[in-house]
Amino acid sequence: MIEKHFIQQGMRKMELDAYLAKELDRAGFTKSEIVKTPLVTRIVVNVTRPGLAIGKSGSNISQLTEAIQKNFNIDNPQLEIKEIERPELDAQAVANKMKALIERGFSWRSITFKAVNETLEAGAQGLEIILSGKIAGKAGRKRKQRIAHGYMKKVGEQAKLVDYGKAAAYPKVGAIGIKVKIVKPDTVFPDKEKIGDYIKKREALAEAAKPKEETQTEPAAQVEEVAAAEKIEEAIAKPKEEAQAEPKKKAPAKKKETKEPEKKGKVD
């Protein structure tokens, strides 16, 4: 019985999303969130253009609230419009934009190239876009094209951290399926570590583990080196001072030798 209750809730959520996507197509609807409180059931609607979703003086919100209460048996629904600040980082918004442009007749190559550039410039860690269907032309068979950049997680529990969106475009040539996966800039994967940060942590731990004696002996060794250098300079300076002092002592002896011949001449 519990499983049946959860299945009914999931089916109701899918029907509600399909209804809101149809009614708020021009407003850029991406997804909805249902939050139950004791008084009301709050429905948060994510859109790229909130002005079109609200309508003039809130007329669209009041109409949608009445229709949801009547068609989906939700007690006291309360709609809350939430704007997507960066649509280029929302996978469903990117898929909806590509769908609208393909149906208007633009080339899927140029649309995909533009979407990839905008998402990467916004700071996404990784991006994957898969297009499948009639993308080869009128006479061509259906084929699949994959464009990927950066880091992408595909399996395991961490794959739930990747934002996912899909859409189906229906141009004149044939249907084209669009799947978009985006790893947002603030997404943190537990098993992903940068080698630079790991090396810095190891160096910090190694410095903290050094004994205190080594840190204390380093200044003493520096003092001994300075003292030895000063002794060497003194030993070099002493011979120079002695060599400069010797010529001053020998100068008076030469004057006495010049006076001796004059005394001998006077005696004769």
Backbone as CSV, one residue per row, in Angstrom:
resi,resn,N_x,N_y,N_z,CA_x,CA_y,CA_z,C_x,C_y,C_z
1,MET,0.829,-1.212,0.000,0.000,0.000,0.000,0.865,1.264,0.000
2,ILE,1.984,1.211,0.714,2.849,2.391,0.761,3.437,2.671,-0.623
3,GLU,3.839,1.608,-1.336,4.393,1.792,-2.677,3.361,2.428,-3.608
4,LYS,2.102,2.001,-3.471,1.048,2.558,-4.314,0.865,4.048,-4.060
5,HIS,0.999,4.460,-2.806,0.865,5.877,-2.463,1.975,6.703,-3.109
6,PHE,3.208,6.187,-3.053,4.328,6.917,-3.657,4.200,6.981,-5.175
7,ILE,3.693,5.904,-5.772,3.501,5.900,-7.231,2.451,6.928,-7.631
8,GLN,1.396,7.033,-6.873,0.356,8.019,-7.172,0.897,9.449,-7.045
9,GLN,1.720,9.679,-6.033,2.321,11.006,-5.889,3.231,11.341,-7.071
10,GLY,4.017,10.356,-7.513,4.891,10.587,-8.665,4.108,10.861,-9.936
11,MET,3.033,10.118,-10.155,2.200,10.345,-11.344,1.555,11.725,-11.299
12,ARG,1.097,12.120,-10.122,0.480,13.445,-9.981,1.503,14.556,-10.256
13,LYS,2.735,14.337,-9.791,3.792,15.333,-10.029,4.108,15.445,-11.518
14,MET,4.171,14.338,-12.226,4.443,14.362,-13.663,3.326,15.061,-14.428
15,GLU,2.082,14.782,-14.053,0.948,15.450,-14.715,0.961,16.950,-14.455
16,LEU,1.314,17.334,-13.232,1.374,18.753,-12.907,2.481,19.454,-13.692
17,ASP,3.643,18.823,-13.819,4.737,19.414,-14.594,4.363,19.558,-16.067
18,ALA,3.672,18.540,-16.600,3.255,18.617,-18.002,2.256,19.756,-18.210
19,TYR,1.342,19.944,-17.267,0.356,21.030,-17.376,1.033,22.409,-17.282
20,LEU,1.947,22.563,-16.310,2.627,23.841,-16.153,3.539,24.147,-17.341
21,ALA,4.179,23.113,-17.890,5.038,23.324,-19.061,4.236,23.805,-20.264
22,LYS,2.990,23.315,-20.380,2.136,23.755,-21.484,1.628,25.178,-21.269
23,GLU,1.236,25.503,-20.051,0.676,26.820,-19.772,1.756,27.910,-19.696
24,LEU,2.941,27.552,-19.211,4.010,28.534,-19.024,5.158,28.304,-19.997
25,ASP,4.812,27.907,-21.221,5.846,27.657,-22.223,6.597,28.944,-22.579
26,ARG,5.877,30.031,-22.750,6.510,31.304,-23.107,7.324,31.875,-21.950
27,ALA,6.969,31.526,-20.727,7.698,32.034,-19.566,8.975,31.259,-19.293
28,GLY,9.229,30.173,-20.025,10.446,29.404,-19.830,10.396,28.497,-18.617
29,PHE,9.303,27.737,-18.479,9.163,26.826,-17.340,10.193,25.696,-17.438
30,THR,10.823,25.356,-16.293,11.803,24.265,-16.258,11.355,23.123,-15.344
31,LYS,10.970,23.441,-14.097,10.552,22.399,-13.164,9.735,23.029,-12.039
32,SER,9.080,22.172,-11.258,8.296,22.630,-10.114,8.655,21.794,-8.891
33,GLU,8.444,22.391,-7.724,8.711,21.717,-6.457,7.487,21.872,-5.561
34,ILE,7.048,20.768,-4.956,5.869,20.781,-4.089,6.331,20.659,-2.637
35,VAL,5.949,21.630,-1.828,6.309,21.647,-0.411,5.008,21.709,0.388
36,LYS,4.727,20.663,1.164,3.486,20.618,1.939,3.711,21.195,3.329
37,THR,2.794,22.042,3.744,2.803,22.631,5.083,1.453,22.345,5.748
38,PRO,1.335,22.552,7.049,0.044,22.272,7.704,-1.117,23.105,7.169
39,LEU,-0.839,24.309,6.664,-1.919,25.181,6.212,-2.143,25.112,4.711
40,VAL,-1.054,25.201,3.920,-1.198,25.253,2.460,-0.213,24.276,1.819
41,THR,-0.404,24.054,0.522,0.536,23.280,-0.294,1.246,24.260,-1.220
42,ARG,2.509,24.497,-0.931,3.260,25.498,-1.682,3.895,24.836,-2.900
43,ILE,3.651,25.435,-4.076,4.195,24.932,-5.345,5.158,25.983,-5.882
44,VAL,6.443,25.653,-5.898,7.477,26.569,-6.382,7.693,26.285,-7.860
45,VAL,7.487,27.302,-8.701,7.596,27.166,-10.151,8.846,27.917,-10.608
46,ASN,9.781,27.218,-11.238,11.024,27.820,-11.739,10.846,28.215,-13.195
47,VAL,11.049,29.493,-13.480,10.898,30.020,-14.842,12.061,30.961,-15.136
48,THR,12.303,31.198,-16.434,13.355,32.131,-16.847,12.825,33.550,-17.022
49,ARG,11.522,33.696,-17.298,10.913,35.028,-17.452,9.715,35.137,-16.503
50,PRO,9.940,35.589,-15.293,8.851,35.606,-14.304,7.735,36.579,-14.638
51,GLY,8.031,37.631,-15.391,6.981,38.596,-15.728,5.849,37.973,-16.526
52,LEU,6.192,37.108,-17.479,5.143,36.446,-18.273,4.388,35.410,-17.446
53,ALA,5.033,34.828,-16.458,4.351,33.829,-15.620,3.368,34.487,-14.658
54,ILE,3.723,35.649,-14.116,2.843,36.338,-13.169,1.650,36.961,-13.873
55,GLY,1.911,37.591,-15.026,0.835,38.247,-15.743,0.516,39.626,-15.175
56,LYS,-0.457,40.275,-15.765,-0.850,41.612,-15.330,-1.612,41.525,-14.009
57,SER,-1.024,42.164,-12.971,-1.619,42.185,-11.628,-1.843,40.783,-11.066
58,GLY,-1.018,39.825,-11.482,-1.116,38.463,-10.958,-2.278,37.669,-11.499
59,SER,-2.766,38.012,-12.699,-3.935,37.312,-13.253,-3.608,35.866,-13.607
60,ASN,-2.410,35.619,-14.148,-2.050,34.243,-14.519,-1.931,33.335,-13.302
61,ILE,-1.391,33.862,-12.223,-1.223,33.043,-11.027,-2.572,32.623,-10.448
62,SER,-3.507,33.544,-10.417,-4.832,33.208,-9.862,-5.536,32.162,-10.721
63,GLN,-5.415,32.267,-12.041,-6.040,31.277,-12.928,-5.393,29.904,-12.767
64,LEU,-4.063,29.886,-12.693,-3.374,28.609,-12.532,-3.697,27.965,-11.185
65,THR,-3.825,28.775,-10.160,-4.137,28.240,-8.826,-5.506,27.571,-8.815
66,GLU,-6.481,28.206,-9.423,-7.818,27.621,-9.479,-7.834,26.332,-10.293
67,ALA,-7.117,26.334,-11.429,-7.102,25.134,-12.276,-6.397,23.975,-11.575
68,ILE,-5.318,24.245,-10.868,-4.583,23.181,-10.171,-5.431,22.595,-9.046
69,GLN,-6.117,23.460,-8.314,-6.966,22.966,-7.217,-8.113,22.114,-7.745
70,LYS,-8.616,22.453,-8.912,-9.767,21.741,-9.469,-9.360,20.430,-10.154
71,ASN,-8.253,20.459,-10.938,-7.893,19.314,-11.777,-7.010,18.290,-11.068
72,PHE,-6.229,18.724,-10.067,-5.250,17.814,-9.451,-5.559,17.502,-7.978
73,ASN,-6.675,17.978,-7.478,-7.131,17.682,-6.110,-6.047,18.024,-5.067
74,ILE,-5.478,19.198,-5.179,-4.477,19.659,-4.220,-5.145,20.661,-3.284
75,ASP,-5.045,20.429,-1.990,-5.705,21.282,-1.007,-4.932,22.592,-0.824
76,ASN,-5.645,23.697,-0.942,-5.089,25.034,-0.720,-3.734,25.247,-1.425
77,PRO,-3.696,25.143,-2.759,-2.418,25.360,-3.458,-2.025,26.841,-3.430
78,GLN,-0.743,27.079,-3.323,-0.202,28.442,-3.337,1.011,28.459,-4.261
79,LEU,0.896,29.173,-5.375,1.971,29.228,-6.366,3.010,30.269,-5.970
80,GLU,4.268,29.900,-6.142,5.386,30.820,-5.897,6.282,30.806,-7.131
81,ILE,6.437,31.941,-7.775,7.254,32.048,-8.985,8.692,32.338,-8.585
82,LYS,9.611,31.493,-9.052,11.036,31.646,-8.756,11.805,31.836,-10.061
83,GLU,12.572,32.899,-10.132,13.330,33.207,-11.355,14.655,32.443,-11.362
84,ILE,15.003,31.912,-12.522,16.303,31.268,-12.712,17.301,32.359,-13.075
85,GLU,18.228,32.626,-12.178,19.139,33.750,-12.360,20.107,33.525,-13.511
86,ARG,20.570,32.308,-13.699,21.534,32.011,-14.773,20.983,30.863,-15.627
87,PRO,20.183,31.160,-16.639,19.575,30.099,-17.462,20.599,29.263,-18.211
88,GLU,21.778,29.837,-18.515,22.777,29.071,-19.266,23.387,27.936,-18.440
89,LEU,23.160,27.928,-17.107,23.640,26.845,-16.254,22.523,25.894,-15.829
90,ASP,21.314,26.089,-16.341,20.193,25.204,-16.054,19.986,24.289,-17.258
91,ALA,20.100,22.983,-17.043,20.064,22.031,-18.152,18.720,22.055,-18.880
92,GLN,17.606,22.119,-18.138,16.298,22.125,-18.771,16.073,23.415,-19.553
93,ALA,16.556,24.539,-19.033,16.412,25.807,-19.742,17.201,25.793,-21.052
94,VAL,18.402,25.213,-21.025,19.206,25.110,-22.244,18.523,24.211,-23.267
95,ALA,17.964,23.079,-22.807,17.274,22.164,-23.720,16.039,22.818,-24.328
96,ASN,15.278,23.559,-23.525,14.084,24.243,-24.054,14.456,25.315,-25.079
97,LYS,15.529,26.025,-24.819,15.967,27.063,-25.759,16.410,26.457,-27.088
98,MET,17.157,25.354,-27.014,17.578,24.680,-28.249,16.376,24.139,-29.018
99,LYS,15.407,23.611,-28.298,14.193,23.103,-28.949,13.467,24.210,-29.701
100,ALA,13.288,25.373,-29.058,12.569,26.478,-29.701,13.297,26.970,-30.949
101,LEU,14.627,27.050,-30.882,15.384,27.548,-32.036,15.381,26.543,-33.188
102,ILE,15.457,25.238,-32.878,15.420,24.223,-33.938,14.071,24.229,-34.636
103,GLU,12.989,24.372,-33.880,11.654,24.394,-34.488,11.429,25.643,-35.333
104,ARG,12.190,26.704,-35.046,12.079,27.926,-35.858,12.903,27.856,-37.129
105,GLY,13.670,26.777,-37.337,14.372,26.576,-38.596,15.866,26.829,-38.561
106,PHE,16.454,27.101,-37.414,17.892,27.335,-37.339,18.648,26.007,-37.396
107,SER,19.907,26.079,-37.820,20.743,24.885,-37.915,21.103,24.376,-36.522
108,TRP,21.019,23.069,-36.348,21.317,22.498,-35.026,22.791,22.662,-34.666
109,ARG,23.660,22.733,-35.676,25.095,22.894,-35.395,25.377,24.257,-34.772
110,SER,24.838,25.301,-35.361,25.068,26.642,-34.821,24.416,26.804,-33.446
111,ILE,23.233,26.218,-33.276,22.543,26.306,-31.979,23.347,25.596,-30.890
112,THR,23.841,24.416,-31.210,24.617,23.646,-30.225,25.931,24.349,-29.902
113,PHE,26.601,24.880,-30.929,27.871,25.582,-30.710,27.666,26.794,-29.801
114,LYS,26.601,27.526,-30.022,26.316,28.701,-29.190,25.982,28.296,-27.753
115,ALA,25.186,27.236,-27.593,24.823,26.776,-26.245,26.048,26.301,-25.463
116,VAL,26.966,25.613,-26.139,28.182,25.128,-25.476,29.041,26.307,-25.014
117,ASN,29.231,27.298,-25.878,30.056,28.465,-25.520,29.461,29.233,-24.345
118,GLU,28.149,29.446,-24.362,27.513,30.207,-23.281,27.625,29.469,-21.943
119,THR,27.450,28.151,-21.973,27.511,27.383,-20.726,28.925,27.347,-20.163
120,LEU,29.909,27.158,-21.018,31.295,27.115,-20.545,31.765,28.493,-20.063
121,GLU,31.341,29.560,-20.737,31.706,30.908,-20.295,31.085,31.245,-18.942
122,ALA,29.936,30.636,-18.639,29.285,30.863,-17.346,30.010,30.165,-16.198
123,GLY,30.982,29.310,-16.508,31.774,28.673,-15.456,31.430,27.225,-15.172
124,ALA,30.735,26.548,-16.070,30.370,25.147,-15.825,31.617,24.260,-15.803
125,GLN,31.644,23.287,-14.885,32.766,22.351,-14.819,32.735,21.338,-15.956
126,GLY,31.541,20.960,-16.390,31.408,19.979,-17.457,30.087,20.140,-18.182
127,LEU,30.038,19.648,-19.421,28.837,19.798,-20.249,28.769,18.640,-21.235
128,GLU,27.555,18.128,-21.433,27.332,17.091,-22.435,25.982,17.332,-23.101
129,ILE,25.978,17.396,-24.426,24.744,17.569,-25.203,24.662,16.431,-26.218
130,ILE,23.529,15.739,-26.224,23.304,14.630,-27.153,22.066,14.939,-27.982
131,LEU,22.230,14.948,-29.296,21.105,15.128,-30.218,20.942,13.848,-31.025
132,SER,19.712,13.382,-31.161,19.430,12.165,-31.918,18.142,12.352,-32.708
133,GLY,18.144,11.811,-33.915,16.955,11.923,-34.763,17.330,12.360,-36.165
134,LYS,16.450,13.074,-36.822,16.654,13.502,-38.206,17.482,14.795,-38.223
135,ILE,18.776,14.631,-38.025,19.655,15.800,-38.043,20.565,15.803,-39.273
136,ALA,20.415,14.798,-40.172,21.287,14.690,-41.345,20.682,15.326,-42.587
137,GLY,19.414,15.670,-42.583,18.783,16.227,-43.777,17.517,15.473,-44.134
138,LYS,16.926,15.829,-45.271,15.645,15.230,-45.664,15.793,13.753,-45.968
139,ALA,16.786,13.399,-46.798,16.906,12.000,-47.221,17.775,11.179,-46.278
140,GLY,18.385,11.789,-45.298,19.302,11.070,-44.423,18.575,10.279,-43.349
141,ARG,19.237,9.248,-42.877,18.676,8.458,-41.792,18.888,9.185,-40.465
142,LYS,18.230,8.680,-39.472,18.426,9.262,-38.145,19.828,8.901,-37.647
143,ARG,20.429,9.799,-36.925,21.739,9.535,-36.350,21.884,10.285,-35.037
144,LYS,22.981,10.033,-34.379,23.206,10.558,-33.042,24.491,11.381,-33.025
145,GLN,24.435,12.533,-32.366,25.601,13.413,-32.257,25.806,13.783,-30.785
146,ARG,27.043,13.632,-30.314,27.371,13.928,-28.916,28.463,14.985,-28.853
147,ILE,28.247,16.014,-28.029,29.230,17.071,-27.794,29.486,17.133,-26.297
148,ALA,30.750,17.017,-25.905,31.089,16.980,-24.476,32.323,17.827,-24.220
149,HIS,32.330,18.486,-23.066,33.469,19.298,-22.624,33.586,19.172,-21.107
150,GLY,34.841,19.164,-20.603,35.070,19.222,-19.170,34.799,17.904,-18.461
151,TYR,34.513,18.014,-17.182,34.348,16.858,-16.284,32.875,16.473,-16.203
152,MET,32.608,15.175,-16.311,31.230,14.697,-16.262,31.171,13.380,-15.495
153,LYS,30.215,13.295,-14.569,29.996,12.080,-13.777,28.742,11.390,-14.316
154,LYS,28.849,10.077,-14.625,27.738,9.387,-15.278,27.168,8.226,-14.470
155,VAL,27.929,7.656,-13.566,27.454,6.490,-12.814,27.653,6.732,-11.327
156,GLY,26.950,5.950,-10.536,27.087,6.033,-9.092,26.147,7.058,-8.480
157,GLU,26.229,7.158,-7.164,25.385,8.087,-6.424,25.700,9.537,-6.767
158,GLN,26.956,9.815,-7.091,27.353,11.191,-7.382,26.807,11.698,-8.717
159,ALA,26.322,10.804,-9.564,25.721,11.241,-10.825,24.449,12.059,-10.597
160,LYS,23.859,11.938,-9.397,22.663,12.724,-9.089,22.985,14.206,-8.905
161,LEU,24.252,14.527,-8.693,24.649,15.927,-8.554,24.700,16.660,-9.889
162,VAL,24.628,15.915,-10.981,24.668,16.516,-12.320,23.263,16.961,-12.711
163,ASP,23.139,18.193,-13.179,21.840,18.726,-13.612,21.500,18.148,-14.987
164,TYR,20.267,17.657,-15.120,19.857,16.961,-16.344,18.558,17.554,-16.876
165,GLY,18.504,17.706,-18.201,17.289,18.198,-18.856,17.151,17.593,-20.236
166,LYS,15.914,17.460,-20.684,15.672,16.886,-22.010,14.465,17.554,-22.648
167,ALA,14.444,17.494,-23.967,13.335,18.075,-24.731,13.282,17.391,-26.089
168,ALA,12.160,17.566,-26.791,11.968,16.987,-28.121,11.482,18.080,-29.064
169,ALA,12.262,18.332,-30.106,11.898,19.334,-31.116,11.257,18.633,-32.314
170,TYR,10.294,19.310,-32.945,9.570,18.725,-34.078,9.621,19.675,-35.266
171,PRO,10.767,19.758,-35.952,10.816,20.560,-37.181,10.153,19.815,-38.346
172,LYS,10.182,20.423,-39.537,9.513,19.815,-40.694,10.202,18.527,-41.134
173,VAL,11.518,18.450,-40.935,12.257,17.271,-41.407,11.909,16.037,-40.581
174,GLY,11.809,16.176,-39.283,11.515,15.053,-38.405,11.886,15.380,-36.968
175,ALA,11.516,14.513,-36.064,11.728,14.766,-34.639,13.214,14.683,-34.283
176,ILE,13.623,15.532,-33.345,14.995,15.562,-32.849,14.942,15.576,-31.328
177,GLY,15.567,14.601,-30.707,15.636,14.545,-29.254,16.872,15.272,-28.739
178,ILE,16.712,15.976,-27.620,17.795,16.776,-27.040,17.964,16.360,-25.581
179,LYS,19.199,16.018,-25.206,19.540,15.704,-23.816,20.726,16.576,-23.401
180,VAL,20.597,17.207,-22.247,21.631,18.134,-21.768,22.005,17.755,-20.343
181,LYS,23.302,17.682,-20.088,23.828,17.459,-18.740,24.856,18.551,-18.439
182,ILE,24.735,19.154,-17.260,25.623,20.251,-16.878,26.095,20.023,-15.445
183,VAL,27.407,20.161,-15.246,27.988,20.162,-13.891,28.208,21.628,-13.518
184,LYS,27.458,22.122,-12.558,27.499,23.536,-12.196,28.811,23.889,-11.482
185,PRO,29.170,25.189,-11.467,30.459,25.583,-10.867,30.579,25.267,-9.385
186,ASP,29.477,25.325,-8.635,29.545,25.109,-7.195,29.353,23.645,-6.794
187,THR,29.309,22.727,-7.750,29.138,21.305,-7.442,30.459,20.727,-6.939
188,VAL,30.400,20.002,-5.825,31.592,19.405,-5.217,31.399,17.890,-5.183
189,PHE,32.309,17.159,-5.827,32.285,15.707,-5.812,33.242,15.205,-4.725
190,PRO,32.781,14.311,-3.836,33.648,13.859,-2.735,34.917,13.145,-3.190
191,ASP,34.881,12.460,-4.335,36.045,11.680,-4.768,36.976,12.458,-5.682
192,LYS,36.704,13.720,-5.893,37.541,14.525,-6.797,38.386,15.490,-5.973
193,GLU,39.704,15.327,-6.056,40.625,16.197,-5.336,41.686,16.717,-6.300
194,LYS,42.079,17.971,-6.100,43.148,18.546,-6.912,44.497,18.164,-6.320
195,ILE,45.444,17.768,-7.176,46.739,17.287,-6.710,47.519,18.405,-6.021
196,GLY,47.318,19.664,-6.450,48.021,20.775,-5.809,47.612,20.950,-4.361
197,ASP,46.314,20.866,-4.094,45.839,20.984,-2.714,46.339,19.817,-1.865
198,TYR,46.392,18.631,-2.451,46.868,17.462,-1.708,48.338,17.619,-1.322
199,ILE,49.161,18.141,-2.241,50.590,18.325,-1.959,50.781,19.376,-0.860
200,LYS,50.019,20.463,-0.909,50.131,21.495,0.123,49.780,20.943,1.509
201,LYS,48.757,20.104,1.584,48.374,19.511,2.863,49.493,18.625,3.404
202,ARG,50.104,17.821,2.523,51.179,16.950,2.961,52.383,17.754,3.448
203,GLU,52.721,18.848,2.756,53.842,19.683,3.187,53.560,20.342,4.532
204,ALA,52.335,20.798,4.734,51.982,21.424,6.012,52.074,20.415,7.155
205,LEU,51.615,19.173,6.913,51.709,18.147,7.952,53.162,17.787,8.257
206,ALA,54.009,17.763,7.215,55.411,17.438,7.420,56.123,18.513,8.243
207,GLU,55.821,19.777,7.973,56.422,20.863,8.752,55.954,20.831,10.206
208,ALA,54.685,20.511,10.418,54.169,20.453,11.781,54.762,19.283,12.563
209,ALA,55.180,18.215,11.871,55.728,17.041,12.541,57.213,17.159,12.865
210,LYS,57.908,18.209,12.411,59.341,18.375,12.701,59.551,18.578,14.204
211,PRO,60.662,17.988,14.831,60.917,18.195,16.266,61.331,19.626,16.551
212,LYS,61.078,20.067,17.770,61.386,21.445,18.167,62.889,21.691,18.240
213,GLU,63.712,20.638,18.520,65.152,20.823,18.644,65.761,21.322,17.345
214,GLU,65.272,20.794,16.216,65.810,21.221,14.921,65.537,22.692,14.689
215,THR,64.348,23.150,15.074,64.019,24.556,14.867,64.826,25.461,15.784
216,GLN,65.223,24.927,17.008,65.999,25.748,17.926,67.475,25.777,17.555
217,THR,68.047,24.718,16.989,69.459,24.663,16.625,69.776,25.504,15.403
218,GLU,68.799,25.778,14.577,69.059,26.558,13.370,69.591,27.952,13.680
219,PRO,69.047,28.750,14.611,69.614,30.070,14.910,71.022,29.985,15.472
220,ALA,71.346,28.963,16.333,72.691,28.827,16.887,73.706,28.563,15.784
221,ALA,73.359,27.733,14.837,74.269,27.451,13.723,74.523,28.715,12.903
222,GLN,73.498,29.524,12.716,73.677,30.772,11.971,74.626,31.718,12.707
223,VAL,74.556,31.790,14.077,75.449,32.656,14.863,76.892,32.189,14.736
224,GLU,77.111,30.866,14.790,78.462,30.343,14.643,79.043,30.669,13.274
225,GLU,78.241,30.582,12.225,78.722,30.913,10.890,79.128,32.383,10.798
226,VAL,78.360,33.273,11.415,78.685,34.701,11.386,79.984,34.975,12.149
227,ALA,80.172,34.321,13.306,81.387,34.515,14.095,82.613,34.033,13.331
228,ALA,82.536,32.884,12.679,83.660,32.377,11.897,84.012,33.314,10.754
229,ALA,83.003,33.887,10.120,83.257,34.828,9.026,83.959,36.073,9.537
230,GLU,83.577,36.558,10.712,84.230,37.739,11.278,85.698,37.461,11.604
231,LYS,86.021,36.246,12.141,87.400,35.892,12.427,88.244,35.855,11.171
232,ILE,87.704,35.334,10.115,88.439,35.279,8.842,88.729,36.682,8.328
233,GLU,87.765,37.583,8.432,87.989,38.961,7.997,89.061,39.651,8.820
234,GLU,89.092,39.401,10.137,90.130,39.996,10.986,91.510,39.475,10.623
235,ALA,91.624,38.154,10.351,92.917,37.578,9.976,93.429,38.146,8.664
236,ILE,92.534,38.449,7.745,92.939,39.038,6.464,93.328,40.499,6.634
237,ALA,92.686,41.216,7.542,92.928,42.646,7.700,94.235,42.931,8.432
238,LYS,94.731,42.076,9.361,95.955,42.332,10.138,97.199,42.419,9.259
239,PRO,97.506,41.500,8.346,98.697,41.634,7.492,98.695,42.914,6.681
240,LYS,97.544,43.365,6.245,97.480,44.602,5.466,97.895,45.801,6.317
241,GLU,97.449,45.860,7.555,97.803,46.973,8.444,99.302,46.980,8.752
242,GLU,99.912,45.807,8.969,101.344,45.728,9.254,102.172,46.154,8.053
243,ALA,101.728,45.751,6.852,102.463,46.131,5.640,102.435,47.631,5.423
244,GLN,101.340,48.305,5.784,101.261,49.756,5.635,102.083,50.480,6.692
245,ALA,102.325,49.900,7.872,103.074,50.549,8.959,104.594,50.440,8.770
246,GLU,105.170,49.433,8.135,106.609,49.228,7.976,107.312,50.329,7.187
247,PRO,106.870,50.837,6.093,107.571,51.910,5.357,107.736,53.160,6.179
248,LYS,106.860,53.520,7.071,106.987,54.727,7.898,108.159,54.617,8.867
249,LYS,108.509,53.428,9.402,109.613,53.231,10.329,110.961,53.311,9.622
250,LYS,111.142,52.875,8.394,112.400,52.846,7.654,112.789,54.219,7.105
251,ALA,111.946,55.138,6.986,112.237,56.446,6.382,113.266,57.239,7.170
252,PRO,113.260,57.390,8.499,114.277,58.152,9.230,115.666,57.562,9.090
253,ALA,115.891,56.276,8.957,117.216,55.664,8.828,117.938,56.132,7.582
254,LYS,117.284,56.348,6.496,117.896,56.804,5.255,118.452,58.200,5.399
255,LYS,117.879,59.109,6.144,118.376,60.482,6.323,119.697,60.505,7.072
256,LYS,119.903,59.648,8.076,121.146,59.584,8.833,122.304,59.152,7.951
257,GLU,122.109,58.223,7.064,123.181,57.754,6.176,123.676,58.870,5.253
258,THR,122.908,59.772,4.842,123.312,60.867,3.948,124.152,61.908,4.668
259,LYS,124.044,62.089,5.993,124.789,63.093,6.754,126.204,62.629,7.122
260,GLU,126.494,61.359,7.210,127.792,60.835,7.645,128.955,61.274,6.748
261,PRO,128.945,61.270,5.403,130.065,61.704,4.570,130.429,63.150,4.799
262,GLU,129.535,64.030,5.098,129.843,65.454,5.314,130.696,65.636,6.528
263,LYS,130.513,64.887,7.640,131.329,65.000,8.857,132.767,64.568,8.600
264,LYS,133.051,63.528,7.826,134.399,63.043,7.523,135.199,64.100,6.756
265,GLY,134.619,64.821,5.861,135.322,65.816,5.076,135.824,66.955,5.932
266,LYS,135.128,67.384,6.908,135.513,68.471,7.792,136.703,68.061,8.668
267,VAL,136.881,66.865,9.108,137.979,66.428,9.954,139.276,66.449,9.192
268,ASP,139.308,66.048,7.946,140.517,66.063,7.145,141.025,67.486,6.967
